[in-house]
Amino acid sequence: METNLSRSGRSNPSGKMDVRIDVPMTEELHDEVLFMSKLHGMTKAEYIRYTLERVIFGELSIARHRAGIPPYAQGDQSRIKD
């Protein structure tokens, strides 16, 4: 017998998730979010958070954060403005 849990059992490296956002959406978008979350092996909340992090922080920043590397390592010129 398989038990479906509400969480994946993975801890988030950023710490406790204690702030919530309520986002109204169409039924079609909701269905697609559910599909994509299952495709990625995540809960709906995990997939939405993952997608928001990718868009807001950028994939490189997420990778650096999860690896424990400072956001802009010494010598990194990619964020220096003219």
JOPEDA-V618213 format. One record per run of one state. SS is the DSSP state (H for helix, E for strand, - for the rest). FROM is the first residue (numbers start at 1). LEN is the number of residues. Records with the same first field share a line. If there is no record, write none. Layout:
# JOPEDA-V618213
SS=FROM-LEN, FROM-LEN
This chain:
# JOPEDA-V618213
-=1-26, 40-4, 58-1, 67-16
H=27-13, 44-14, 59-8
